[in-house]
Amino acid sequence: MQYKHLGRSGLRVSQLAYGAWVSFGNQLDVKEAKSLLQCCRDHGVNFFDNAEVYANGRAEEIMGQAIRELGWKRSDIVVSTKIFWGGQGPNDKGLSRKHIVEGTKASLKRLDMDYVDVIYCHRPDTSTPIEETVRAMNYVIDKGWAFYWGTSEWSAQQITEAWGIAERLDLVGPIVEQPEYNMLSRHKVEAEYLPLYSNYGIGLTTWSPLASGVLTGKYNKGSIPPDSRFALENYKNLANRSLVDDVLNKVNRLKPIADELGVPLAQLAIAWCASNPNVSSVITGATKESQIQENMKAIDVIPLLTPSVMDKIEAAVLSKPKRPESYRSVLQRLSDMIYFLVKENDYCSWYWTSEDNEGFQVLPWDPFSDYALSIGLS
Ligand SMILES: NC(=O)c1ccc[n+]([C@@H]2O[C@H](COP(=O)([O-])OP(=O)(O)OC[C@H]3O[C@@H](n4cnc5c(N)ncnc54)[C@H](OP(=O)(O)O)[C@@H]3O)[C@@H](O)[C@H]2O)c1
């Protein structure tokens, strides 16, 4: 196992982590959690993720008790939790100073820990000023309840705003984002967040590398294994959204690529996430030791991901985000357009398609329009 810096911070996290979502409290209790956590540790995992909302707090209790009973040294592990959905009351959710402080204290109590290493804002809260959240997160750190703070599923704009506030107030900014990232869901990590890596040193701990198990290839239309996540009553909606033809076809096209490499699809999918240099740690999930044994071997699959294998994967999933358009390329397009209009002179019908052939416009050219006058083309 490799240990990567969490973004630009000094904290080192295992390249593969293990999280408690769905499993702890819904599928597993302390006894099973202990053996799964130990299995992860045996494979070198040092980073364990949780949230106040997982199984309404029960997941934190299970993880805390399991770690206590396993007798692990606290400084050997990195534990994170996430604050946002803490209950039903008007002040039990969101990112107000009140909920951040009360939610953090409640999480620590359930985990039976003095601190978590990383605390995340589980979602953006558009009804609370970001400055209030930045100040509250710094309070949590100053109190010693967390060492670092981060965000989960915030937009690049919101993270940039948080950093602007932190810099203006000489406070600590978020060092990490926790977005969904897998072969089927890539936009934030590969496009939207690009400026954040170099500008703020943001690291990523990504979630659902197997898209909830879909990328193991174990789900088919109309056949859901009874001991799987999608068989759980509460996750029927997620199952319905996930097990659609488009997704299952992609999975079917991925299987031969994994076969050719001689590895299970789950390993290929996890290795693919871990191979992105901006990803500090891939947070995996598992309900059985056999899954952990299989998933951890993904580390050995990373070197097999040659450019030609990556191309085959892209051809199977067709999910690579479009390159964000640069200022320069927009200018170039505009000048091409103007050149074309001038060439076609006074009156013309014209159209252009954008690079990806998604945009299509037919506009009559009116040399006396405000637009034509404004750009001096009439
Ligand atoms: N920040 C956020 O908003 C957010 C959201 C979601 C998750 N997360 C974090 O990310 C972690 C991982 O997410 P995830 O659990 O969705 O990850 P995932 O890797 O996409 O799915 C894990 C699930 O897939 C099944 N599975 C795993 N390995 C398998 C294998 N080798 N063969 C067959 N089935 C296998 C297991 O479920 P079954 O055995 O039950 O089928 C397992 O619980 C969470 O625990 C949480 O810490 C964060």
The ligand as an ORCA input file, in Angstrom:
! r2SCAN-3c Opt
* xyz 0 1
  N     -19.258     12.067      0.507
  C     -20.297     11.434      0.076
  O     -21.328     12.038     -0.239
  C     -20.251      9.945     -0.034
  C     -21.271      9.257     -0.699
  C     -21.183      7.877     -0.797
  C     -20.094      7.219     -0.241
  N     -19.128      7.914      0.425
  C     -17.966      7.229      1.051
  O     -17.361      6.354      0.114
  C     -17.371      5.032      0.647
  C     -17.437      4.035     -0.464
  O     -18.649      4.227     -1.199
  P     -19.438      2.966     -1.702
  O     -19.694      2.033     -0.554
  O     -20.589      3.422     -2.489
  O     -18.313      2.293     -2.641
  P     -18.470      1.292     -3.866
  O     -17.130      0.668     -4.007
  O     -19.013      1.971     -5.045
  O     -19.548      0.208     -3.394
  C     -19.226     -0.636     -2.319
  C     -20.246     -1.756     -2.237
  O     -20.167     -2.577     -3.408
  C     -20.207     -3.964     -3.036
  N     -18.876     -4.511     -3.325
  C     -17.668     -4.004     -2.983
  N     -16.667     -4.765     -3.445
  C     -17.241     -5.782     -4.106
  C     -16.709     -6.886     -4.817
  N     -15.403     -7.071     -4.942
  N     -17.587     -7.752     -5.385
  C     -18.922     -7.573     -5.286
  N     -19.483     -6.531     -4.615
  C     -18.646     -5.640     -4.036
  C     -20.527     -3.975     -1.542
  O     -21.934     -3.896     -1.344
  P     -22.888     -5.189     -1.273
  O     -22.055     -6.370     -0.874
  O     -23.908     -4.812     -0.262
  O     -23.486     -5.303     -2.628
  C     -19.933     -2.668     -1.074
  O     -20.480     -2.203      0.124
  C     -18.544      5.044      1.629
  O     -18.463      4.024      2.588
  C     -18.403      6.408      2.244
  O     -17.392      6.412      3.218
  C     -19.200      9.259      0.522
*
